[in-house]
Structure formats: structure tokens, C-alpha cells
């Protein structure tokens, strides 16, 4: 899947940030997020809304690195809108396994589980698709991550969450086929109907 909102540098930084929040007793920690502990992830997971994420040190470190205005990045708006990145960080804190397939979040939700049914029911998927405010979307996105056994592609999820935020805030400026809701429906039903 081609990312729409994150360039390679931003995508790699988000993946490093997420990885540094995971419990790794034996793995050496280094890089810009070496100071994180399990407590940082726990604090992010306890945030009931994305506004609370803004107050967490783990988020602030990510924002310090991603929020620098840089004309070389395709998506400089992260510097102007920390609340969008906070929603992404809050949801990513609930992911336990990064499956680096590039598949969209909706494809994971439509994949069949052990029961032979999609991980997320069609009704719940439609509710996720029709969220009419960011607080509701934040809660439902976290619930959807949990339904996907907390195993998704971290970068693809981050890109999809950013797409939802900007489409919600800015309306439908893109061609219908490029809108997130259409892409998610295509991916969800493509996986669910296999």
C-alpha cells in the first residue's frame, strides 16, 4: 500500500517510536527513544481521549522529532497539528505486534479469524466508518486494534489514521476513489469475502 501522509523518514520514526515502547528485556535500546520504559506505554494506553495523549512524555518526544517544520517532508502538517499526531500515538500504543506487510488497517479487520468470520463484524466496521467526531473515532479505533489481536502494520495504521483525521477535518477534497472510507471498504470487504 502506498502511503499518502507519511514520507519514509516519518514512517521510520513512527516505527522506531512504537518499537521503543514495547517490552524488550534482552534487546539493547538506543536511538532517540532510548529513555522509554513499559510505564510510558502504560500511560499512553490509559489515555481515554487523544487530548490526554498530548500531556505524555512519550508523545512529546515523538512530536519533538516529527513536529519540526521541514519543507523536505511531504507532510509538514504534523508540525502544525499535534492533536492529529496525538490521536495516532494513542491508538498505536495499543498495538502489540507490528506486521510489516503494508496492508491497510481495514484489511486486517476484514481478515477471517478462527471462527471463519471477519475479526470485526460488518456492523462494527460500518460504525467505525461513520464516526462523526474524533473522540468517538479514537475509542472505536482502539477497540478495532484490540479486535485485530493488536497485530497490524504500525506505519499503515498511522497513515490511515492521519487520512481519517484530515478527511474528517477538511471534508472530501479528494476524488472518491482516493478517500479513506472507500479504500477501507474495498480492503475490508476484499478480505472478508475471500
Backbone bond lengths (Angstrom), bond angles and torsions (degrees), N, CA, C in turn:
res aa  C-N    CA-C-N  psi(-1)  N-CA   C-N-CA  omega(-1)  CA-C   N-CA-C  phi
1 X - - - 1.445 - - 1.525 109.14 -
2 X 1.303 116.39 132.63 1.455 121.32 178.72 1.523 108.98 -82.22
3 X 1.327 115.01 129.05 1.463 118.98 178.91 1.517 110.20 -73.70
4 X 1.335 115.80 143.80 1.455 120.53 178.79 1.520 112.71 -102.00
5 X 1.315 117.24 -30.57 1.452 120.04 -168.65 1.522 115.14 -116.66
6 X 1.300 118.57 -11.93 1.463 121.38 -179.10 1.520 110.22 -121.10
7 X 1.326 115.95 132.27 1.461 117.78 172.97 1.531 108.44 -84.72
8 X 1.322 117.13 178.82 1.469 120.65 -175.15 1.530 112.49 -61.43
9 X 1.322 116.75 -41.48 1.471 120.32 179.60 1.530 110.41 -62.19
10 X 1.325 116.48 -48.09 1.465 120.62 -178.84 1.523 111.02 -64.12
11 X 1.324 116.65 -41.03 1.465 120.86 179.63 1.526 110.68 -62.67
12 X 1.318 116.85 -44.40 1.466 120.09 -179.84 1.526 111.21 -66.39
13 X 1.312 117.40 -38.06 1.461 120.53 178.74 1.531 111.02 -65.06
14 X 1.319 117.25 -40.56 1.470 120.55 177.52 1.521 110.04 -64.34
15 X 1.339 116.41 -42.58 1.469 118.92 179.08 1.534 110.33 -64.19
16 X 1.323 119.34 -42.09 1.471 121.96 177.39 1.526 110.62 -61.78
17 X 1.321 116.59 -42.75 1.468 121.24 179.65 1.523 110.01 -60.03
18 X 1.342 115.97 -48.92 1.471 120.01 -179.75 1.536 110.15 -61.22
19 X 1.327 117.29 -45.44 1.465 121.42 -178.89 1.524 111.21 -59.79
20 X 1.311 116.43 -39.30 1.467 119.63 -178.11 1.525 112.53 -68.18
21 X 1.320 117.88 -19.45 1.470 121.42 178.26 1.524 112.70 -83.72
22 X 1.323 116.92 -11.75 1.462 120.19 -176.00 1.520 111.05 -83.54
23 X 1.342 116.97 145.50 1.467 119.51 178.50 1.527 110.48 -67.65
24 X 1.301 115.86 122.06 1.467 121.60 -179.58 1.524 107.99 -141.46
25 X 1.299 116.13 88.19 1.461 120.26 -176.33 1.526 112.56 -63.57
26 X 1.319 116.96 -41.26 1.460 120.60 -173.96 1.524 113.86 -92.73
27 X 1.319 116.50 -21.17 1.460 119.44 -174.67 1.531 110.84 -78.58
28 X 1.327 116.75 133.19 1.462 118.71 176.73 1.527 109.77 -71.44
29 X 1.315 115.88 141.87 1.460 120.03 178.58 1.516 108.90 -104.00
30 X 1.299 114.90 140.27 1.446 120.71 177.22 1.511 108.79 -155.81
31 X 1.296 116.84 -177.55 1.445 120.99 177.40 1.520 113.31 84.52
32 X 1.322 115.77 -169.37 1.464 120.40 -172.53 1.529 114.73 -70.12
33 X 1.328 117.51 -11.75 1.461 120.15 -177.26 1.529 111.94 -117.45
34 X 1.314 117.51 22.53 1.466 122.31 -174.69 1.523 112.99 -62.67
35 X 1.315 117.36 -20.77 1.462 119.99 -175.00 1.531 113.84 -80.52
36 X 1.325 118.33 -7.22 1.465 120.47 -175.72 1.523 112.49 -72.23
37 X 1.319 114.88 148.07 1.460 122.36 175.85 1.525 108.55 -129.47
38 X 1.317 116.05 177.78 1.462 120.51 176.80 1.528 110.77 -59.59
39 X 1.313 116.33 -31.61 1.465 120.38 -179.35 1.525 111.25 -61.58
40 X 1.331 117.49 -35.11 1.463 120.46 178.96 1.527 110.70 -63.37
41 X 1.325 115.91 -43.81 1.469 119.38 177.69 1.521 110.24 -64.63
42 X 1.323 117.53 -41.65 1.467 121.31 -179.89 1.527 110.97 -61.96
43 X 1.317 116.88 -40.99 1.466 120.16 178.78 1.524 111.06 -63.73
44 X 1.331 116.65 -41.16 1.466 119.92 177.93 1.526 110.85 -64.76
45 X 1.316 116.92 -41.01 1.465 120.65 -179.00 1.524 112.37 -66.11
46 X 1.302 117.17 -27.20 1.469 120.40 -179.47 1.522 112.96 -79.11
47 X 1.309 117.76 -11.12 1.463 120.68 -178.41 1.524 109.96 -67.39
48 X 1.323 116.08 120.44 1.462 121.53 -178.22 1.521 112.04 -80.05
49 X 1.305 117.15 -18.08 1.463 121.12 178.14 1.521 108.96 -147.20
50 X 1.311 115.04 160.75 1.465 118.50 -175.15 1.526 112.00 -66.54
51 X 1.319 118.16 -25.43 1.463 120.35 176.69 1.516 112.58 -61.36
52 X 1.326 117.11 -32.12 1.465 120.85 177.46 1.528 111.13 -70.71
53 X 1.319 116.55 -29.42 1.471 120.92 179.58 1.530 110.16 -62.75
54 X 1.330 116.25 -34.80 1.468 120.84 -179.96 1.529 112.79 -56.09
55 X 1.316 116.96 -25.18 1.464 121.85 -174.87 1.526 113.64 -91.09
56 X 1.327 117.04 -1.35 1.467 120.93 -175.67 1.529 110.93 -91.64
57 X 1.329 115.97 140.24 1.467 120.41 -177.95 1.531 112.12 -63.30
58 X 1.328 117.75 -35.27 1.471 120.10 179.65 1.526 110.60 -63.60
59 X 1.325 116.63 -38.76 1.461 119.79 176.11 1.524 110.10 -67.64
60 X 1.322 117.05 -45.02 1.461 120.49 -176.59 1.528 111.65 -59.70
61 X 1.330 117.23 -36.68 1.467 120.10 178.21 1.527 110.31 -65.95
62 X 1.327 116.87 -43.04 1.465 120.40 176.95 1.523 110.30 -61.73
63 X 1.315 116.18 -44.65 1.464 120.31 -178.87 1.530 111.32 -64.69
64 X 1.321 117.73 -36.93 1.467 120.25 178.16 1.525 110.92 -58.65
65 X 1.320 116.19 -37.52 1.466 119.76 -177.72 1.523 112.54 -86.24
66 X 1.327 117.37 -39.86 1.466 120.26 -178.95 1.518 112.71 -86.38
67 X 1.313 116.74 -21.84 1.453 120.22 -173.78 1.508 115.13 -85.88
68 X 1.325 117.19 0.23 1.460 119.39 178.39 1.526 109.38 -70.97
69 X 1.317 117.81 124.81 1.463 118.41 176.64 1.527 109.90 -61.73
70 X 1.293 116.76 126.64 1.457 121.52 -178.34 1.524 108.09 -143.75
71 X 1.317 117.33 112.22 1.464 119.61 -177.53 1.521 113.59 -63.99
72 X 1.337 117.62 -16.02 1.457 120.04 179.77 1.523 112.44 -77.22
73 X 1.320 117.43 -18.72 1.462 120.11 -179.82 1.520 109.24 -84.82
74 X 1.322 114.96 138.33 1.458 120.43 -179.89 1.514 112.02 -62.85
75 X 1.315 116.69 -28.08 1.447 119.87 -171.86 1.521 110.38 -125.00
76 X 1.332 117.19 73.38 1.457 120.01 -177.04 1.525 113.81 -73.08
77 X 1.323 119.09 -7.55 1.462 120.97 -176.32 1.520 113.33 -63.49
78 X 1.322 118.43 -17.22 1.459 119.64 176.47 1.520 110.23 -58.87
79 X 1.318 117.28 -29.73 1.460 121.09 178.72 1.522 111.15 -70.49
80 X 1.310 117.00 -30.38 1.459 121.33 -175.60 1.518 113.33 -89.91
81 X 1.317 117.93 -16.83 1.457 119.53 -172.07 1.524 112.19 -137.50
82 X 1.323 117.60 81.67 1.465 119.13 -179.81 1.526 113.07 -64.42
83 X 1.326 118.26 -23.60 1.471 119.15 -178.75 1.524 111.84 -66.48
84 X 1.323 117.57 -31.71 1.466 120.23 177.17 1.525 110.13 -67.22
85 X 1.315 116.15 -44.57 1.463 120.22 178.71 1.527 110.66 -66.72
86 X 1.332 117.59 -32.46 1.468 121.06 178.07 1.522 110.87 -64.33
87 X 1.322 117.65 -40.59 1.464 120.19 177.18 1.524 109.56 -61.79
88 X 1.311 116.81 -44.82 1.466 121.35 178.99 1.528 110.43 -60.79
89 X 1.322 117.22 -48.42 1.471 121.26 -178.03 1.523 111.40 -62.53
90 X 1.327 116.72 -41.10 1.458 120.11 -179.78 1.513 112.87 -63.28
91 X 1.319 116.96 -40.51 1.470 120.62 178.85 1.529 110.04 -72.30
92 X 1.331 117.49 -43.11 1.472 120.38 -179.26 1.524 112.29 -61.50
93 X 1.310 117.90 -27.95 1.467 120.65 179.43 1.526 111.76 -61.94
94 X 1.322 117.45 -19.80 1.467 121.53 -179.29 1.528 112.81 -90.72
95 X 1.325 117.27 -8.37 1.464 121.08 178.11 1.524 108.43 -78.21
96 X 1.333 116.36 131.69 1.468 120.77 179.92 1.521 112.56 -102.60
97 X 1.335 116.85 -29.11 1.460 120.85 -176.82 1.520 109.61 -131.91
98 X 1.322 116.39 127.13 1.462 122.21 177.34 1.521 108.12 -93.31
99 X 1.313 115.96 110.50 1.462 121.34 178.43 1.524 106.38 -99.33
100 X 1.296 116.94 103.09 1.462 122.39 -170.20 1.527 112.34 -80.90
101 X 1.324 115.86 61.21 1.459 120.06 -179.67 1.521 112.77 -99.49
102 X 1.325 117.21 -17.91 1.453 120.63 -175.08 1.516 112.69 82.04
103 X 1.329 117.72 -0.39 1.468 121.19 -179.77 1.520 109.97 -69.88
104 X 1.317 115.32 145.32 1.459 119.41 179.90 1.523 110.64 -68.62
105 X 1.306 115.12 160.42 1.458 122.55 178.35 1.526 110.15 -57.70
106 X 1.320 117.06 -41.99 1.466 121.20 -178.55 1.526 111.80 -64.03
107 X 1.320 117.80 -33.77 1.470 119.97 177.77 1.524 110.43 -64.34
108 X 1.332 117.23 -38.41 1.469 120.16 175.87 1.524 110.38 -64.24
109 X 1.325 116.73 -41.11 1.466 120.48 -178.33 1.523 111.79 -68.13
110 X 1.317 117.53 -31.28 1.458 121.23 179.97 1.516 113.84 -84.92
111 X 1.326 116.90 -13.35 1.470 120.39 179.76 1.522 110.03 -62.40
112 X 1.313 114.82 145.08 1.468 119.13 -178.15 1.521 110.76 -79.19
113 X 1.321 114.77 134.95 1.458 121.32 176.62 1.518 110.33 -88.37
114 X 1.321 116.26 -165.90 1.465 121.71 -178.90 1.527 112.20 -62.32
115 X 1.321 116.81 -26.80 1.468 120.82 -178.73 1.529 112.21 -78.42
116 X 1.321 117.13 -8.76 1.457 120.35 -176.49 1.523 112.51 86.73
117 X 1.320 117.06 0.00 1.462 123.18 178.88 1.532 109.30 -105.22
118 X 1.341 117.37 156.48 1.468 118.96 175.68 1.530 110.75 -57.82
119 X 1.328 116.54 148.90 1.463 120.60 179.55 1.527 111.15 -58.08
120 X 1.323 116.83 -36.82 1.463 121.50 175.95 1.516 108.00 -113.70
121 X 1.321 115.91 129.74 1.464 119.19 -179.83 1.527 110.06 -64.05
122 X 1.311 115.16 157.42 1.460 120.25 179.93 1.527 110.90 -59.56
123 X 1.319 117.06 -40.03 1.463 120.89 -179.83 1.532 111.10 -62.87
124 X 1.317 117.25 -45.68 1.474 120.12 178.75 1.526 110.87 -66.27
125 X 1.336 116.44 -36.66 1.458 119.62 177.44 1.526 110.05 -62.82
126 X 1.324 116.84 -42.65 1.467 120.05 178.59 1.527 111.19 -63.91
127 X 1.339 116.98 -36.93 1.473 119.74 176.63 1.526 110.64 -64.47
128 X 1.326 116.35 -40.27 1.464 120.01 177.23 1.527 110.04 -62.38
129 X 1.304 116.16 -41.23 1.466 121.75 -178.81 1.532 112.67 -66.73
130 X 1.326 116.63 -27.30 1.466 119.36 -173.96 1.526 113.37 -107.10
131 X 1.309 117.92 17.95 1.469 120.17 176.40 1.526 108.84 -55.72
132 X 1.325 115.48 136.50 1.462 118.18 -177.06 1.529 113.61 -112.66
133 X 1.330 116.56 10.85 1.464 119.23 172.36 1.529 108.97 -155.84
134 X 1.312 115.16 160.08 1.466 120.16 -174.60 1.522 113.01 -68.75
135 X 1.327 117.60 -33.64 1.469 120.02 -179.78 1.526 110.55 -64.82
136 X 1.324 116.69 -43.52 1.464 120.80 178.47 1.527 110.41 -66.47
137 X 1.329 116.55 -42.15 1.460 120.09 179.28 1.527 110.69 -62.20
138 X 1.320 117.28 -41.17 1.468 121.71 178.84 1.529 110.00 -57.62
139 X 1.326 116.63 -49.92 1.473 120.40 -179.51 1.529 111.38 -63.56
140 X 1.323 116.38 -44.39 1.467 119.21 -178.18 1.528 111.91 -69.36
141 X 1.322 117.47 -34.96 1.468 119.95 178.25 1.528 110.26 -65.69
142 X 1.324 117.33 -39.40 1.469 120.43 176.52 1.525 109.80 -63.62
143 X 1.330 116.75 -43.78 1.464 120.14 177.40 1.518 111.76 -61.36
144 X 1.329 116.50 -38.16 1.461 120.54 179.35 1.529 111.13 -67.07
145 X 1.326 117.25 -38.66 1.469 120.61 176.60 1.523 109.47 -59.98
146 X 1.309 116.27 -42.76 1.470 120.10 179.69 1.528 111.12 -65.20
147 X 1.334 117.37 -37.41 1.465 120.34 177.51 1.524 111.71 -65.65
148 X 1.314 116.24 -29.65 1.470 120.92 178.48 1.523 110.73 -83.90
149 X 1.315 116.87 21.66 1.468 123.06 -178.10 1.524 111.92 58.39
150 X 1.331 116.06 27.19 1.468 123.00 178.71 1.523 111.57 55.32
151 X 1.340 116.71 29.28 1.463 121.87 -179.51 1.525 108.99 -125.29
152 X 1.326 116.38 103.79 1.457 122.36 179.98 1.530 108.63 -144.41
153 X 1.310 116.58 173.34 1.456 120.99 172.98 1.532 106.87 -81.75
154 X 1.315 116.75 114.05 1.464 122.36 -173.96 1.527 111.84 -59.10
155 X 1.317 117.71 -45.90 1.461 120.71 -177.31 1.526 110.76 -69.41
156 X 1.324 117.71 -42.31 1.465 120.18 178.31 1.525 110.37 -62.74
157 X 1.330 117.11 -40.42 1.462 120.37 177.57 1.525 110.52 -63.78
158 X 1.316 117.84 -45.47 1.468 120.94 179.21 1.523 110.59 -58.68
159 X 1.322 116.86 -44.25 1.459 121.03 179.80 1.529 110.67 -64.40
160 X 1.327 117.33 -42.55 1.464 121.01 178.49 1.526 111.33 -64.19
161 X 1.319 117.39 -40.50 1.466 120.31 179.37 1.525 110.72 -64.89
162 X 1.326 116.86 -41.55 1.463 119.63 176.32 1.521 110.98 -63.32
163 X 1.324 116.82 -39.55 1.465 120.32 177.47 1.525 110.30 -60.06
164 X 1.331 116.92 -44.65 1.469 119.84 179.67 1.524 110.48 -60.77
165 X 1.327 116.51 -45.83 1.465 120.55 -177.64 1.520 111.03 -59.17
166 X 1.335 116.75 -49.57 1.457 117.87 -175.89 1.521 112.74 -74.38
167 X 1.296 118.44 -30.74 1.468 118.77 174.13 1.522 110.12 -68.62
168 X 1.317 117.32 -38.77 1.465 121.10 178.56 1.528 110.33 -64.54
169 X 1.312 116.82 -43.99 1.464 120.56 -175.97 1.523 113.28 -77.65
170 X 1.322 116.49 -37.24 1.461 120.16 -172.59 1.517 114.12 -103.37
171 X 1.306 117.55 4.73 1.453 119.12 -179.58 1.510 112.04 80.78
172 X 1.297 115.78 -156.21 1.466 121.42 -173.54 1.521 110.12 -112.83
173 X 1.324 115.99 71.14 1.454 119.61 -178.90 1.523 112.51 -80.04
174 X 1.321 117.72 -21.17 1.457 120.97 -178.32 1.524 110.73 -82.94
175 X 1.324 114.56 161.73 1.463 120.10 172.88 1.526 107.81 -61.82
176 X 1.330 118.27 144.89 1.471 120.45 -176.09 1.526 114.12 -50.84
177 X 1.314 118.54 -40.62 1.466 120.84 -177.14 1.528 112.34 -66.16
178 X 1.325 117.39 -19.79 1.463 120.70 -179.43 1.524 112.76 -95.90
179 X 1.308 117.71 -6.27 1.463 120.79 -179.52 1.521 110.59 -70.56
180 X 1.305 115.37 147.48 1.459 121.03 -177.41 1.523 112.01 -60.40
181 X 1.310 118.12 -43.28 1.470 119.79 -177.84 1.525 111.27 -59.33
182 X 1.316 116.76 -39.61 1.468 120.36 179.22 1.528 109.79 -69.94
183 X 1.332 116.92 -44.16 1.472 120.06 178.15 1.522 110.86 -61.73
184 X 1.341 117.00 -43.75 1.457 120.26 179.20 1.523 111.45 -63.59
185 X 1.324 117.55 -43.10 1.469 119.82 179.07 1.528 110.01 -61.87
186 X 1.321 116.85 -43.48 1.463 120.93 178.88 1.525 110.91 -61.29
187 X 1.323 116.72 -45.22 1.469 120.83 -178.66 1.526 112.02 -70.12
188 X 1.324 117.04 -42.33 1.470 120.79 -178.93 1.525 110.16 -63.52
189 X 1.328 116.73 -52.93 1.462 119.13 -177.44 1.525 111.73 -70.42
190 X 1.331 116.95 -29.74 1.461 119.73 174.81 1.517 111.65 -60.91
191 X 1.330 116.61 -39.83 1.470 121.05 178.74 1.525 111.14 -79.38
192 X 1.324 117.03 -39.32 1.472 121.03 -175.42 1.524 112.43 -70.49
193 X 1.321 117.08 -30.25 1.464 120.34 -175.39 1.519 113.05 -95.21
194 X 1.311 117.86 7.79 1.476 120.76 178.02 1.505 110.16 -72.43
